[in-house]
Amino acid sequence: MPIYEFKCRHCGHRFEELCRMGEDGLELRCPACGRRELQRCQSTFAARSTGDGGVAHSVGGKSCAPT
């Protein structure tokens, strides 16, 4: 089961939830305010590598697609 990230449209709280494949999160409630105004976010992976000169660089981020 994948872990999805959600953002509450009402209070802005972000949280992760373990969901079954194909679940859309419509039955979930925000753990902060209890509302069902949730938006599933695109989560990206984080990677760390060393570039020229041994300097570490981090790559990654999060965004919520508008629905």
LUMDODO-402852 format. One record per residue: residue number from 1; residue in one letter; chain; x, y, z of N, C-alpha, C in turn. Coordinates in pm, 1 decimal. Layout:
N
NUM, a, A, X, Y, Z, X, Y, Z, X, Y, Z
...
END
This chain:
67
1, m, A, 84.8, -118.1, 0.0, 0.0, 0.0, 0.0, 89.1, 124.0, 0.0
2, p, A, 61.5, 216.8, -90.4, 142.7, 338.9, -96.6, 102.3, 440.5, 9.6
3, i, A, 195.8, 527.1, 41.0, 169.2, 639.0, 132.1, 145.7, 762.1, 45.4
4, y, A, 30.8, 826.0, 63.6, -2.4, 947.2, -9.8, 2.7, 1066.4, 83.6
5, e, A, 32.0, 1181.4, 27.8, 32.9, 1305.0, 104.9, -92.5, 1384.0, 70.2
6, f, A, -155.5, 1439.5, 171.1, -276.1, 1519.9, 153.7, -256.8, 1656.4, 216.8
7, k, A, -330.3, 1753.4, 164.4, -332.2, 1888.3, 220.5, -478.2, 1928.4, 238.4
8, c, A, -509.6, 1982.5, 355.2, -645.2, 2028.1, 383.2, -665.6, 2165.0, 318.8
9, r, A, -768.2, 2176.8, 237.8, -798.7, 2305.7, 173.6, -850.9, 2407.7, 273.7
10, h, A, -903.1, 2360.5, 385.7, -959.2, 2452.1, 484.9, -851.1, 2513.2, 574.5
11, c, A, -767.1, 2427.2, 635.6, -670.2, 2479.5, 732.9, -524.9, 2473.4, 684.1
12, g, A, -499.8, 2405.7, 570.6, -365.5, 2399.9, 515.9, -275.4, 2291.9, 575.4
13, h, A, -328.7, 2212.9, 669.2, -249.0, 2107.3, 732.8, -212.1, 2000.3, 629.8
14, r, A, -85.2, 1958.8, 630.9, -36.4, 1852.4, 541.9, -11.7, 1727.3, 625.1
15, f, A, -50.8, 1610.7, 570.3, -28.7, 1485.6, 640.1, -18.0, 1372.3, 539.4
16, e, A, 37.5, 1260.9, 586.1, 52.4, 1142.5, 502.6, -42.9, 1034.7, 551.2
17, e, A, -89.8, 953.7, 457.2, -183.7, 846.9, 490.7, -152.6, 724.0, 406.2
18, l, A, -150.9, 608.6, 469.7, -131.5, 482.8, 400.3, -265.1, 443.5, 337.8
19, c, A, -270.2, 430.0, 206.2, -395.7, 403.7, 135.3, -382.9, 280.0, 48.1
20, r, A, -493.5, 217.5, 20.1, -496.7, 107.5, -75.5, -483.5, 164.7, -215.2
21, m, A, -432.0, 83.6, -305.9, -419.6, 126.9, -445.8, -558.7, 165.9, -498.0
22, g, A, -566.4, 279.5, -562.9, -691.7, 325.5, -621.8, -778.1, 409.7, -529.3
23, e, A, -747.8, 415.1, -400.5, -825.4, 499.0, -309.4, -797.6, 645.0, -340.3
24, d, A, -900.4, 726.9, -334.9, -884.3, 867.8, -367.5, -878.8, 957.7, -244.5
25, g, A, -903.7, 904.2, -127.3, -897.0, 982.9, -4.8, -1024.3, 1057.9, 28.9
26, l, A, -1131.8, 1033.7, -44.9, -1256.7, 1106.8, -19.2, -1315.5, 1075.6, 117.9
27, e, A, -1286.7, 959.2, 173.1, -1341.2, 921.7, 303.3, -1256.6, 973.0, 419.7
28, l, A, -1140.2, 1030.0, 389.9, -1049.2, 1077.7, 494.8, -1092.1, 1213.6, 548.7
29, r, A, -1050.8, 1238.9, 671.8, -1072.5, 1369.4, 735.2, -937.0, 1425.9, 775.7
30, c, A, -926.7, 1557.2, 776.0, -805.3, 1623.5, 819.9, -786.4, 1595.5, 969.0
31, p, A, -668.7, 1547.6, 1009.1, -646.8, 1522.0, 1151.7, -640.0, 1649.0, 1236.7
32, a, A, -619.3, 1764.2, 1173.5, -610.2, 1890.2, 1249.1, -747.1, 1953.8, 1273.0
33, c, A, -831.7, 1958.2, 1167.7, -959.2, 2028.6, 1182.2, -1082.1, 1939.2, 1162.7
34, g, A, -1061.5, 1816.3, 1113.7, -1172.2, 1722.5, 1099.6, -1255.1, 1736.2, 973.0
35, r, A, -1219.5, 1828.3, 885.9, -1295.8, 1847.5, 762.6, -1252.6, 1749.6, 654.6
36, r, A, -1337.3, 1734.8, 554.2, -1309.7, 1645.2, 442.2, -1268.0, 1721.1, 316.9
37, e, A, -1217.4, 1839.4, 331.4, -1176.6, 1922.2, 217.6, -1029.3, 1896.2, 186.8
38, l, A, -998.6, 1776.5, 138.2, -859.9, 1735.8, 118.9, -821.1, 1734.1, -27.9
39, q, A, -696.2, 1755.5, -49.2, -636.6, 1754.5, -182.2, -516.1, 1660.9, -176.1
40, r, A, -511.0, 1562.1, -266.6, -395.6, 1472.1, -268.7, -280.5, 1541.9, -338.9
41, c, A, -162.9, 1536.9, -279.3, -45.3, 1608.1, -330.2, 48.1, 1513.0, -404.1
42, q, A, 123.9, 1570.5, -494.3, 230.3, 1497.7, -561.8, 351.3, 1501.8, -470.3
43, s, A, 401.2, 1388.9, -434.2, 522.1, 1381.9, -351.8, 636.9, 1337.3, -439.7
44, t, A, 750.9, 1398.7, -423.0, 868.7, 1358.7, -498.4, 968.0, 1295.8, -403.2
45, f, A, 1061.0, 1224.9, -458.0, 1162.8, 1163.0, -375.4, 1273.4, 1263.7, -347.1
46, a, A, 1350.4, 1234.7, -246.6, 1466.3, 1318.4, -213.2, 1592.4, 1238.6, -242.8
47, a, A, 1687.0, 1302.3, -305.9, 1814.1, 1237.7, -337.3, 1927.5, 1326.4, -290.9
48, r, A, 2035.9, 1263.1, -254.0, 2152.5, 1339.2, -209.9, 2273.5, 1283.3, -283.5
49, s, A, 2344.7, 1370.2, -349.6, 2463.4, 1326.0, -422.2, 2574.2, 1428.3, -404.8
50, t, A, 2695.0, 1385.9, -429.3, 2807.1, 1478.9, -423.5, 2844.6, 1517.2, -565.6
51, g, A, 2863.2, 1643.7, -587.1, 2900.4, 1695.2, -718.5, 3049.3, 1722.0, -723.6
52, d, A, 3088.6, 1809.0, -811.9, 3229.7, 1845.1, -825.5, 3282.8, 1900.4, -694.0
53, g, A, 3398.7, 1857.2, -655.0, 3460.9, 1906.9, -533.4, 3406.1, 1845.1, -407.2
54, g, A, 3321.3, 1741.7, -419.3, 3268.5, 1673.6, -301.8, 3160.7, 1750.3, -228.0
55, v, A, 3099.6, 1851.0, -291.9, 2993.7, 1929.0, -228.7, 2862.7, 1852.1, -240.9
56, a, A, 2789.2, 1840.5, -131.7, 2662.5, 1767.4, -132.6, 2551.4, 1855.8, -188.1
57, h, A, 2466.5, 1796.2, -270.6, 2351.4, 1864.7, -328.6, 2226.8, 1784.3, -297.0
58, s, A, 2119.4, 1849.4, -256.5, 1993.6, 1781.9, -229.5, 1893.5, 1817.6, -336.7
59, v, A, 1813.6, 1718.7, -374.9, 1710.7, 1737.7, -475.4, 1581.7, 1680.4, -419.3
60, g, A, 1471.7, 1750.0, -440.0, 1342.3, 1698.5, -394.1, 1248.0, 1812.0, -368.5
61, g, A, 1122.3, 1779.7, -344.2, 1025.4, 1882.5, -315.6, 885.8, 1824.8, -312.4
62, k, A, 787.2, 1908.1, -283.9, 648.8, 1864.9, -274.8, 561.5, 1971.6, -340.6
63, s, A, 455.2, 1927.4, -399.7, 359.3, 2021.8, -454.8, 221.3, 1960.4, -451.4
64, c, A, 120.0, 2041.5, -448.5, -16.8, 1995.4, -455.3, -76.4, 2043.5, -586.4
65, a, A, -127.6, 1950.8, -663.1, -189.5, 1985.7, -789.8, -326.3, 2044.2, -764.9
66, p, A, -363.8, 2149.5, -833.2, -497.5, 2206.6, -813.5, -603.2, 2111.2, -866.2
67, t, A, -714.4, 2100.0, -791.6, -826.0, 2016.3, -835.5, -953.2, 2093.0, -830.4
END
